């Protein structure tokens, strides 16, 4: 949520101006980036995306917002039967121990992990990659 080139708000404004939607998510050992824009805006959007991926900053306030959003989302899932059923099946099919990258955490474990997460942890991981 911010780079050495742009604040979070500047990124948001530039993407709005370019009529672009960008989403970035990750799992285990992969990062997925989705970009939707008009052809003539693609290079400008990719320049912004390069800044996001290569020169991120980790402002504590923005980090706190992201962690809180994740916690609220996980707490909401705790009462969703479809989510709980899918998680139960995934846990039965993937019997790896906690700490293994293939381990499927319970919602409670994910909540615990988010509550313990510090911005320095994220910075360390980013710098090792």
N, C-alpha and C positions, 0 to 999 in steps of 0.2 A: 504494500500500500504506500507506494512512494519510491522514487529513485533519486539518484544523485542529480538527475536532469530535471525531474518533474515532481511536484507534490502529488498526493492522491487526487486532490481536486483538479489540478491541471491535467492529469491523465484523463480523468472523467470528462472534463470539458472538451479536450481535444478529440476524444473518441466520439463524443456527442456531435461535435462539429463535423467529423468525418462520417457520420452516420454508421458507426461501427459498434459491434458487440464483440467483446473478447472475454473468454472465460479460461481460467487456468485451474486445473486441479491435479492432484497427485495421489498415487497409491503405491505402496511398497517401493519399487524401484523404477517408477515411471512418472513422467509429467505429461499431462495432456493439455494441449492448447487448442482452443476453438476460436476461429475468427470468422465473423460475418460482416461484410462490407461491400461496397460497390467496387468494381474492378479498378476504377480510376483512383480510388483512395487506398488501395491495398499497400503500396509501398510506404506511404505515410504511416499507416497503421502498424506495419512491420517495424518501422523505425522506433515507434513508441514501445512496441513489444520487446524489441532488442534491449531497450533501456530497462524495462521491467525485469527481464530475465538476467541481464548481465551486470546491471548496476543498481540493485535494489538497496534501499535503506530500510531500517527496521525501527521506525519510531515507536516508542513504548506505548503511546496512546492508541495508535492504529493497531498495534499488536493486541492490546487489551480488548479493543472492539471486536477483532476477529475471533479471539478466544471466547469472548462472551457470546457471540453469535453461534459459534460451534456448540457451546454448552447448552444454550437455549434449544437449538435444533435437536441435540441428542436427548435432552429431557422430554421434548415433545414426542420423540419416537418411542419412549418407554411405554406408552399406552397404545401403540399402533400394532394391532394383531399381525398385520401383514409383515411389518418390519421384524417383529419378534419371531415369527415363523421362519422367515428367510434366514435370520441370524442363527436360529436353532439348527436348521438344516446345514448351513455353512460350517457351524462348529462341529457337527457330527461327522461331516465329510473331511474336515481338516483338523486332524487331531495333534497338531504341532503344539509344542510348549510355548508359553509366554516368553518372549525374547527372540523367538524365531520369526523371521520376516513374514513367513506364511501363516503365522498364528492369527486366528480370528478372535478378537477381543469381544467381551460382553459389553453392553452399553455402559454398565457401571464402571468397567475397567477403562473404557474410553473417556468417560467423564473424569475419572480419577487422574488419568494422564493429562487431560487438558488443564485440570486445576493445578497440576504441578508444573506445567510447561512455563518456561521463562524465555524471554526474547533472546537471551544469550545462548540458549539451546539451539534455537533456529539459526542464529548467526554462525554458530559452530558447524552445524550441518552444512549450511550454504558454503562456508569457506572450505570445507573438506571436499566439496564437489567441484 
